[in-house]
């Protein structure tokens, strides 16, 4: 009986915002500052240890894995083209992404980037910035429409700030894309489509750079 009570207290402590819960948040955030996939793994460990329902962080079985994969890929590609051809030119961004220009013509570098796009962006960033942060902020401020809107704005701001190393264009792009995917997550509460979308978005960006097509796409609408 005592062991059961202790176990329940431990789980409740992880889910709360007392010393144990704050320690968990600190460890996950610290891991996110170093390597995003590691933070995502810690989140999965936190969910398992705290007995938090997987649904609470967006891990919901889709009605169709293949359907979600196809829609996510198409949406991710379309979103990247829209950002490159319309949104970023309107924001005055340079057509060339100088931070990742090293990918141009380098198949090995693109291969390494592709691994990050799937594990770091698709799995890692979506688990951290959408799944986990939505759950934590939801515990603090609730799940009303107004609360969800605030959570969308908060997570979008944090997601954009996390791209500081990419300069102002990277922050602006992350803010727009982050707002889009956060809004979708606020409505659906499901991560699979967004994971695929995010990975496809980054892979499309890498393909544009590899094939030296950035300037052409950036001037499709605004010459």
LINBEL-V588028 format. One record per helix or strand of 2 or more residues. SS is the DSSP state (@ for helix, = for strand). FROM is the first residue (numbers start at 1). TO is the last residue. If there is no record, write none. Layout:
ss:SS from:FROM to:TO
ss:SS from:FROM to:TO
This chain:
ss:@ from:2 to:15
ss:@ from:19 to:34
ss:@ from:36 to:50
ss:@ from:54 to:57
ss:@ from:65 to:90
ss:@ from:101 to:103
ss:@ from:107 to:141
ss:@ from:145 to:161
ss:@ from:164 to:188
ss:@ from:192 to:210
ss:@ from:214 to:218
